[in-house]
Amino acid sequence: MSRSKFFLVVLICSFVWAFVPGYLFQSLTSISWVCWVFSKSVTAQQLGSGMKGLGLGAFTLDWTAVSSFLFSPLISPFFATVNVLVGYVLFIYVVMPTAYWGMNLYNAKTFPIFSSHLFASNGSPYKIADIVNQQFQLDTEAYDKLGRINLSIFFAISYGFNFATIAATITHVGFFYGKEIYHRFRASQQEEPDVHTKLMRKYEDIPAWWFYSVTALSMIVSLILCTVLKDQVQLPWWGFLFACAMAFTFTLPTPGLNVITEYVMGLIMPGYPIANVCFKVYGYISMSQAISFLADFKLGHYMKIPPKSMFIVQFVGTVVAGTVNLIVGWWLLGSVENICQDQLLPPNSPWTCPNDRVFFDASVIWGLVGPNRIFGSNGNYIALNWFFLFGAAGPVIVYILHRIFPTHKWILLINIPVLTGATALMPPASTLNFNSWLLYGIIFNFFVFRYRKKWWQRYNYILSAGLDAGAAFMGVLLYFTLTMENRTIKWWGTGGEHCPLASCPTAKGVDLGPDSVCPVF
């Protein structure tokens, strides 16, 4: 079978099947059978829930749940999948149970075991609106009265692992790739071009002034916003320039500095949530977009796409996508009732906004309240800063072992940033997403690769593209034909994963009110 025909067959099959978990039988998105067997046990549902627990035995038959956060598992190298597996198991099945059941760390049992929400000390949701004044800044008196913000043990430890990843990335790049980056940068204009570069010479290069003009225009408009709308944007002009300096400095060696941008601005300007979000956009999202554009250029280089055409498509696509996203976002906020409020939405609702919820909570933690009141001397989680040291030491230990045992090539496959950053997307990703991603990744990139290598070489990436495309097309069709018209069906199979007790606290005396399904211990 030709690759084109195989792609078409996979696309059609994926398109047709996506209708089942996407509409008819939505519980197939999260098959948490432990919850079905132990329907009245809080502990069992905490262990078995794939969406709100540790996902023991949970899996999915919905491809969108597999690839939604970590992208397709079929394109991940096996050594990277193994590093993710080790980091995931360490975090979810070693650290989490020990911290929650063994130590009750940070009063973990007072809050859900797996949640990205913010809580008061009694286990109830934190009333964020009560600590924001008219200027959209922190009301310190109200905050002192309401008390410190508390995180679920999962959310707290995930920040610790993020801290470790930041430090590990810097030391890993420095020890393993520092010299290579330096020499390649110096030799980039003198080294002999490869065959792809020679073939691309028939196309005109992109004039440098195109890049300079876009950069200058973006910076000028941003400076105007920071100056003219300073009360709304909250970010001063020097904060914008500082964010740009961070992006220019770290894009090449370590472009994944997400938390550090929030941390730095939170220390400099605590109490200003919008300023923190803007600093994150300019300091981190710009790096993320730069890497995405570089990946496009790299693909175009290998596919022999004219560089000017690639630049124009990227520029037009950015303008169109940015405009459309803004318009659609405002429209959804006004047209979908209770959007992004998962506690008020029905099970399996597509409008829970997991990414936006985490982004919002991060703006509260790092911007509104500030890291000093949470991770500093005035907060509950100051000990998590030790993860910076642990993360920085990890690659150094691996490097020393490699120098002592140079013949053991497997040591070089130990990637501490990947290992500690394996769960960097949790939240918003859940254990369900990771379980299925790891399962399919191991099946195709180990077993199929080893025992059916010719098939893998010919069809593996085509299979990945077909599955993605079919699920995406069905998602769009379902939204415009059924979701927008509020055409729903109600039966057991559309009631979510059926783990209502997974988010219950287990500390003694915690009562969440008469509307809660959680028992009082």
C-alpha positions as CSV (number, residue, x, y, z in Angstrom):
1,M,0.0,0.0,0.0
2,S,1.3,3.4,-0.9
3,R,1.9,6.0,1.8
4,S,-0.8,8.3,0.4
5,K,-3.4,5.5,0.4
6,F,-2.4,4.5,3.9
7,F,-2.7,8.1,5.2
8,L,-6.1,8.4,3.6
9,V,-7.3,5.1,5.2
10,V,-6.0,6.1,8.6
11,L,-7.5,9.6,8.3
12,I,-11.0,8.2,7.5
13,C,-10.8,5.6,10.3
14,S,-9.7,8.2,12.8
15,F,-12.3,10.6,11.6
16,V,-15.1,8.0,12.0
17,W,-13.9,6.7,15.3
18,A,-13.5,10.1,16.9
19,F,-17.3,10.5,16.8
20,V,-17.7,7.7,19.3
21,P,-15.6,9.1,22.3
22,G,-16.3,12.7,21.1
23,Y,-20.1,12.4,21.3
24,L,-21.7,9.0,21.6
25,F,-19.7,7.4,24.3
26,Q,-17.6,10.1,26.0
27,S,-16.6,7.9,28.9
28,L,-14.2,6.2,26.6
29,T,-12.1,9.3,26.9
30,S,-11.2,8.2,30.4
31,I,-11.7,4.5,31.2
32,S,-11.0,4.5,34.9
33,W,-12.2,1.1,35.8
34,V,-10.9,1.2,39.4
35,C,-13.6,3.9,40.1
36,W,-16.3,1.6,38.7
37,V,-15.3,-1.3,40.9
38,F,-14.9,0.8,44.0
39,S,-17.7,3.3,43.6
40,K,-17.8,4.3,47.3
41,S,-14.2,4.4,48.2
42,V,-12.4,7.8,48.2
43,T,-8.9,6.3,48.3
44,A,-9.6,3.9,45.4
45,Q,-10.9,6.7,43.3
46,Q,-8.0,8.9,44.1
47,L,-5.7,6.1,42.9
48,G,-7.8,5.1,39.9
49,S,-9.1,8.3,38.4
50,G,-7.3,9.3,35.2
51,M,-8.5,12.9,35.3
52,K,-8.4,13.8,39.0
53,G,-6.2,11.1,40.5
54,L,-3.1,9.0,40.1
55,G,-4.5,7.1,37.1
56,L,-3.7,3.6,38.3
57,G,-4.9,1.4,35.4
58,A,-6.6,4.2,33.6
59,F,-6.4,4.5,29.8
60,T,-8.2,6.1,26.9
61,L,-9.6,5.1,23.5
62,D,-9.7,8.8,22.4
63,W,-6.7,9.8,20.3
64,T,-7.2,13.5,21.2
65,A,-6.6,12.6,24.9
66,V,-3.4,10.8,23.9
67,S,-1.9,13.6,21.8
68,S,-3.5,16.8,23.2
69,F,-0.8,17.9,25.5
70,L,2.3,15.8,24.7
71,F,1.7,15.7,20.9
72,S,1.9,12.3,19.2
73,P,3.7,9.6,21.0
74,L,4.7,8.0,17.7
75,I,7.2,10.7,16.9
76,S,9.0,10.7,20.2
77,P,12.4,8.9,20.2
78,F,12.3,5.8,22.5
79,F,15.1,7.1,24.8
80,A,13.1,10.3,25.4
81,T,10.0,8.2,26.1
82,V,12.0,6.2,28.7
83,N,13.2,9.3,30.4
84,V,9.6,10.6,30.5
85,L,8.5,7.3,31.9
86,V,11.1,7.3,34.7
87,G,10.3,10.9,35.6
88,Y,6.6,10.3,35.5
89,V,6.7,7.1,37.7
90,L,9.0,8.8,40.1
91,F,6.7,11.8,40.5
92,I,3.2,10.1,40.4
93,Y,3.8,6.7,41.9
94,V,6.7,7.4,44.4
95,V,6.8,11.1,45.5
96,M,3.0,11.7,45.4
97,P,1.8,8.7,47.5
98,T,4.7,9.3,50.0
99,A,3.9,13.0,50.3
100,Y,0.1,12.5,50.6
101,W,-0.5,9.3,52.5
102,G,2.9,8.8,54.1
103,M,3.7,12.4,55.3
104,N,0.6,14.5,54.8
105,L,3.0,17.1,53.5
106,Y,1.7,20.7,53.5
107,N,-1.6,19.3,55.0
108,A,-2.1,17.4,51.8
109,K,-5.2,15.5,52.9
110,T,-7.1,18.7,53.5
111,F,-7.2,19.3,49.7
112,P,-7.8,17.2,46.6
113,I,-4.8,15.0,45.8
114,F,-4.8,16.1,42.1
115,S,-5.9,19.7,41.4
116,S,-4.7,22.9,39.9
117,H,-7.1,25.0,41.9
118,L,-6.2,27.3,44.8
119,F,-7.6,26.6,48.3
120,A,-8.1,28.2,51.7
121,S,-6.7,26.5,54.8
122,N,-10.0,24.8,55.5
123,G,-10.0,23.1,52.1
124,S,-12.6,25.3,50.5
125,P,-11.9,27.1,47.2
126,Y,-9.9,30.3,47.7
127,K,-12.0,33.4,47.1
128,I,-9.6,35.2,44.7
129,A,-12.0,38.0,43.9
130,D,-12.0,39.1,47.6
131,I,-8.3,39.9,47.5
132,V,-8.3,42.1,44.3
133,N,-8.9,45.8,44.6
134,Q,-10.4,48.2,42.1
135,Q,-7.0,48.7,40.4
136,F,-6.7,45.0,39.8
137,Q,-3.9,44.8,42.4
138,L,-3.5,42.8,45.6
139,D,-5.5,44.1,48.6
140,T,-3.0,43.2,51.3
141,E,-5.5,43.7,54.2
142,A,-8.0,41.4,52.6
143,Y,-5.3,38.8,51.9
144,D,-4.0,38.9,55.5
145,K,-7.6,38.5,56.7
146,L,-8.5,35.6,54.3
147,G,-5.2,33.8,54.9
148,R,-2.5,32.2,52.8
149,I,-3.1,30.5,49.5
150,N,-2.8,26.7,49.7
151,L,-2.0,24.3,46.8
152,S,-2.8,20.6,46.4
153,I,0.2,18.4,47.0
154,F,0.2,17.6,43.3
155,F,0.3,21.3,42.3
156,A,3.0,22.1,44.9
157,I,5.4,19.3,44.0
158,S,4.9,19.9,40.2
159,Y,6.3,23.4,40.9
160,G,9.2,21.8,42.7
161,F,9.9,19.6,39.7
162,N,9.7,22.7,37.4
163,F,12.3,24.4,39.6
164,A,14.5,21.4,39.2
165,T,14.0,21.4,35.4
166,I,15.0,25.0,35.1
167,A,18.3,24.5,36.9
168,A,19.0,21.1,35.3
169,T,18.5,22.5,31.8
170,I,21.1,25.2,32.3
171,T,23.7,22.9,33.8
172,H,22.9,20.2,31.2
173,V,23.4,22.5,28.3
174,G,26.5,24.0,29.8
175,F,28.3,20.7,30.5
176,F,27.2,18.6,27.6
177,Y,26.7,21.2,24.8
178,G,28.4,24.4,25.9
179,K,31.5,23.9,23.8
180,E,29.5,22.7,20.8
181,I,27.2,25.7,20.8
182,Y,30.2,28.0,21.1
183,H,32.1,26.4,18.3
184,R,29.1,26.0,16.0
185,F,28.2,29.6,16.5
186,R,31.7,30.8,15.6
187,A,31.9,28.5,12.6
188,S,28.4,29.0,11.3
189,Q,29.6,31.3,8.5
190,Q,32.8,29.5,7.6
191,E,32.0,25.8,7.7
192,E,31.4,23.9,4.4
193,P,27.6,23.8,3.6
194,D,25.9,20.5,3.5
195,V,23.9,19.1,0.6
196,H,20.6,20.7,1.7
197,T,22.2,24.2,2.0
198,K,23.7,23.8,-1.5
199,L,20.3,22.9,-2.9
200,M,18.7,25.9,-1.1
201,R,21.1,28.3,-2.7
202,K,19.0,28.6,-5.8
203,Y,16.5,30.5,-3.7
204,E,17.0,34.1,-2.5
205,D,17.8,34.5,1.2
206,I,15.4,36.4,3.4
207,P,16.7,40.0,3.7
208,A,17.9,40.7,7.3
209,W,15.9,43.9,7.3
210,W,12.7,41.9,7.2
211,F,13.5,40.4,10.6
212,Y,14.7,43.7,12.0
213,S,11.6,45.5,10.8
214,V,9.2,43.0,12.4
215,T,11.2,43.1,15.6
216,A,11.3,46.9,15.7
217,L,7.6,47.2,14.9
218,S,6.7,44.7,17.6
219,M,8.9,46.4,20.2
220,I,7.6,49.9,19.3
221,V,3.9,48.9,19.6
222,S,4.6,47.1,22.9
223,L,6.4,50.1,24.3
224,I,3.5,52.3,23.3
225,L,1.1,50.0,25.1
226,C,3.2,49.9,28.2
227,T,3.4,53.7,28.2
228,V,-0.1,54.8,27.1
229,L,-2.1,52.0,28.7
230,K,0.2,51.6,31.7
231,D,-2.7,51.3,34.2
232,Q,-4.3,48.5,32.2
233,V,-1.1,46.7,31.2
234,Q,0.7,47.3,34.5
235,L,4.0,46.4,32.9
236,P,6.4,49.4,32.9
237,W,8.6,50.1,29.9
238,W,11.7,48.8,31.7
239,G,9.9,45.6,32.5
240,F,9.2,45.0,28.8
241,L,12.9,45.7,27.9
242,F,14.0,43.3,30.6
243,A,11.7,40.6,29.2
244,C,13.1,41.2,25.8
245,A,16.7,40.9,27.1
246,M,15.8,37.6,28.8
247,A,14.3,36.3,25.5
248,F,17.3,37.4,23.5
249,T,19.7,35.8,26.0
250,F,18.1,32.4,26.6
251,T,16.4,31.6,23.2
252,L,19.5,29.7,21.9
253,P,20.7,27.8,25.0
254,T,17.6,27.2,27.1
255,P,14.3,28.5,25.6
256,G,12.0,26.6,28.0
257,L,12.3,29.0,31.0
258,N,8.6,29.2,31.8
259,V,8.4,29.4,35.5
260,I,11.6,31.5,35.9
261,T,10.1,34.5,34.0
262,E,7.1,34.5,36.4
263,Y,9.3,34.0,39.4
264,V,11.6,36.9,38.5
265,M,8.8,39.4,37.8
266,G,6.9,38.2,40.8
267,L,9.9,39.1,43.0
268,I,10.3,42.5,41.3
269,M,6.6,43.5,41.1
270,P,4.4,41.5,43.5
271,G,0.7,42.4,43.5
272,Y,0.4,43.1,39.8
273,P,-1.0,40.1,38.0
274,I,-1.4,41.6,34.5
275,A,2.2,42.8,34.6
276,N,3.3,39.3,35.5
277,V,1.3,37.8,32.6
278,C,2.6,40.4,30.1
279,F,6.2,39.7,31.3
280,K,5.7,36.0,30.8
281,V,4.3,36.6,27.3
282,Y,7.3,38.8,26.2
283,G,9.9,36.8,28.1
284,Y,8.8,33.2,27.6
285,I,6.1,32.9,24.9
286,S,8.3,34.9,22.6
287,M,11.0,32.2,23.0
288,S,8.5,29.4,22.5
289,Q,7.3,31.1,19.3
290,A,10.8,31.6,18.1
291,I,11.6,27.9,18.5
292,S,8.3,27.1,16.7
293,F,9.3,29.3,13.8
294,L,12.8,27.9,13.7
295,A,11.3,24.4,13.5
296,D,9.2,25.6,10.5
297,F,12.3,27.0,8.8
298,K,14.1,23.7,9.4
299,L,11.3,21.7,7.9
300,G,11.3,24.2,4.9
301,H,15.0,23.7,4.6
302,Y,14.7,20.0,4.2
303,M,11.6,20.2,2.0
304,K,13.3,22.9,-0.2
305,I,10.6,25.5,0.4
306,P,11.8,29.0,-0.6
307,P,12.7,30.9,2.6
308,K,10.9,34.1,1.5
309,S,7.7,32.1,1.0
310,M,8.1,30.5,4.4
311,F,8.6,33.9,6.1
312,I,5.5,35.4,4.4
313,V,3.3,32.4,5.3
314,Q,4.5,32.6,8.9
315,F,3.9,36.4,9.1
316,V,0.4,36.3,7.5
317,G,-0.5,33.2,9.6
318,T,0.5,34.9,12.8
319,V,-1.6,38.0,12.0
320,V,-4.6,36.0,11.0
321,A,-4.4,33.5,13.8
322,G,-3.9,36.2,16.4
323,T,-6.9,38.2,15.2
324,V,-9.2,35.2,14.9
325,N,-8.2,33.8,18.3
326,L,-8.9,37.1,20.0
327,I,-12.3,37.5,18.3
328,V,-13.3,33.9,19.0
329,G,-12.1,34.1,22.6
330,W,-14.3,37.2,23.3
331,W,-17.3,35.5,21.6
332,L,-16.9,32.3,23.6
333,L,-16.7,34.2,26.9
334,G,-20.0,35.9,26.1
335,S,-21.8,32.9,24.6
336,V,-20.9,29.8,26.6
337,E,-22.5,29.7,30.1
338,N,-20.1,29.0,33.0
339,I,-17.1,28.7,30.6
340,C,-13.9,27.7,32.3
341,Q,-15.7,27.0,35.6
342,D,-15.3,23.3,35.8
343,Q,-17.2,22.9,39.1
344,L,-20.4,24.4,37.4
345,L,-20.1,22.5,34.1
346,P,-21.5,19.0,33.3
347,P,-19.1,16.0,33.2
348,N,-17.0,15.8,30.1
349,S,-17.8,19.4,29.1
350,P,-15.3,20.7,26.4
351,W,-15.3,24.1,28.1
352,T,-13.3,23.5,31.2
353,C,-10.3,25.4,29.8
354,P,-7.5,23.4,31.6
355,N,-4.7,25.4,30.0
356,D,-6.4,28.8,30.8
357,R,-7.2,27.7,34.3
358,V,-3.5,26.9,35.0
359,F,-2.5,30.2,33.3
360,F,-5.0,32.1,35.6
361,D,-3.8,30.3,38.7
362,A,-0.2,31.1,37.8
363,S,-1.1,34.8,37.4
364,V,-2.5,34.7,41.0
365,I,0.5,32.8,42.4
366,W,3.3,34.7,40.7
367,G,1.7,38.0,40.0
368,L,-1.2,38.9,42.3
369,V,0.1,37.3,45.5
370,G,3.8,37.1,44.6
371,P,6.3,34.3,45.1
372,N,7.6,35.7,48.4
373,R,4.2,35.1,50.0
374,I,4.0,31.5,48.7
375,F,7.6,30.2,48.0
376,G,9.4,32.8,50.2
377,S,9.8,33.4,53.9
378,N,6.1,34.5,54.1
379,G,4.7,31.4,52.4
380,N,4.1,27.7,53.1
381,Y,6.3,26.3,50.3
382,I,9.7,27.8,50.9
383,A,11.3,24.3,51.0
384,L,10.5,23.8,47.4
385,N,13.3,26.1,46.5
386,W,15.7,23.3,47.3
387,F,14.6,21.7,44.0
388,F,16.7,24.3,42.2
389,L,19.9,22.9,43.9
390,F,18.8,19.2,43.2
391,G,18.1,20.0,39.6
392,A,21.4,21.8,39.1
393,A,23.4,18.9,40.6
394,G,21.7,16.2,38.5
395,P,23.5,16.8,35.2
396,V,26.8,17.4,37.0
397,I,26.6,13.9,38.5
398,V,25.7,12.4,35.1
399,Y,28.6,14.3,33.5
400,I,31.0,13.0,36.1
401,L,29.8,9.5,35.7
402,H,30.3,9.8,32.0
403,R,33.9,11.0,32.4
404,I,34.6,8.2,34.9
405,F,33.0,5.5,32.7
406,P,33.4,6.7,29.1
407,T,32.7,3.3,27.6
408,H,29.2,3.1,29.2
409,K,27.3,4.8,26.4
410,W,24.0,4.4,28.1
411,I,25.0,7.1,30.7
412,L,24.7,9.7,28.0
413,L,21.1,8.7,27.5
414,I,20.2,9.9,31.0
415,N,18.7,13.3,30.4
416,I,18.0,15.0,33.7
417,P,16.0,17.9,32.3
418,V,13.7,15.5,30.4
419,L,13.4,13.3,33.5
420,T,12.5,16.1,35.9
421,G,10.5,18.0,33.2
422,A,8.6,14.9,32.2
423,T,5.6,16.1,34.1
424,A,6.0,19.8,33.3
425,L,2.7,19.8,31.5
426,M,0.9,18.5,34.6
427,P,-1.3,20.5,35.1
428,P,-3.1,20.9,32.8
429,A,-2.3,17.4,31.5
430,S,-3.5,14.5,33.7
431,T,-2.3,11.0,34.5
432,L,-4.6,9.7,31.8
433,N,-2.8,11.6,29.1
434,F,0.6,10.4,30.3
435,N,-0.5,6.7,30.7
436,S,-1.8,6.4,27.2
437,W,1.0,8.5,25.6
438,L,3.6,6.3,27.2
439,L,1.8,3.1,26.3
440,Y,1.5,3.9,22.6
441,G,5.0,5.4,22.5
442,I,6.5,2.2,23.9
443,I,4.5,-0.1,21.6
444,F,5.4,1.7,18.4
445,N,8.9,3.0,19.1
446,F,10.2,-0.1,20.8
447,F,8.2,-3.2,19.8
448,V,7.1,-2.2,16.3
449,F,10.4,-0.6,15.7
450,R,12.3,-3.7,16.8
451,Y,10.2,-6.4,15.3
452,R,8.6,-4.7,12.3
453,K,11.2,-2.1,11.4
454,K,10.4,-1.9,7.7
455,W,6.8,-1.2,8.4
456,W,7.8,1.4,11.1
457,Q,10.1,3.2,8.7
458,R,7.5,3.3,6.0
459,Y,4.3,4.0,7.9
460,N,4.9,5.1,11.5
461,Y,4.9,8.9,10.9
462,I,2.2,8.6,8.3
463,L,0.0,6.8,10.9
464,S,0.7,9.6,13.4
465,A,-0.3,12.3,10.9
466,G,-3.5,10.4,9.8
467,L,-4.6,9.9,13.4
468,D,-4.1,13.6,14.2
469,A,-5.8,14.9,11.1
470,G,-8.9,12.6,11.4
471,A,-9.5,13.5,15.1
472,A,-9.0,17.2,14.4
473,F,-11.5,17.2,11.5
474,M,-14.1,15.4,13.5
475,G,-13.6,17.8,16.4
476,V,-14.3,20.8,14.2
477,L,-17.4,19.0,12.7
478,L,-18.8,18.1,16.1
479,Y,-18.4,21.6,17.4
480,F,-20.2,23.3,14.5
481,T,-23.0,20.7,14.0
482,L,-23.8,19.5,17.5
483,T,-22.1,21.5,20.3
484,M,-23.1,24.9,19.0
485,E,-26.7,23.7,18.7
486,N,-26.6,22.1,22.2
487,R,-27.6,18.8,20.8
488,T,-26.6,16.3,23.5
489,I,-27.5,12.8,24.5
490,K,-27.6,11.7,28.2
491,W,-26.8,8.2,29.3
492,W,-24.2,6.5,31.5
493,G,-21.6,6.7,28.7
494,T,-21.8,10.5,28.5
495,G,-21.4,11.0,32.3
496,G,-17.6,11.5,32.4
497,E,-15.2,9.0,34.0
498,H,-17.5,8.3,37.0
499,C,-15.0,9.1,39.7
500,P,-16.9,11.7,41.8
501,L,-15.0,11.0,45.0
502,A,-11.5,11.4,43.5
503,S,-11.3,15.1,44.4
504,C,-12.5,14.6,48.0
505,P,-10.2,15.6,50.9
506,T,-9.5,12.9,53.4
507,A,-8.4,14.9,56.5
508,K,-10.6,14.6,59.5
509,G,-13.3,17.2,59.9
510,V,-13.2,18.7,56.5
511,D,-16.7,19.5,55.4
512,L,-17.3,21.0,52.0
513,G,-20.9,21.7,52.5
514,P,-24.3,20.1,51.8
515,D,-23.9,20.2,48.0
516,S,-20.7,18.2,48.1
517,V,-20.6,14.4,47.4
518,C,-17.6,14.1,49.6
519,P,-18.0,12.3,53.0
520,V,-16.7,13.9,56.2
521,F,-14.0,11.7,57.8
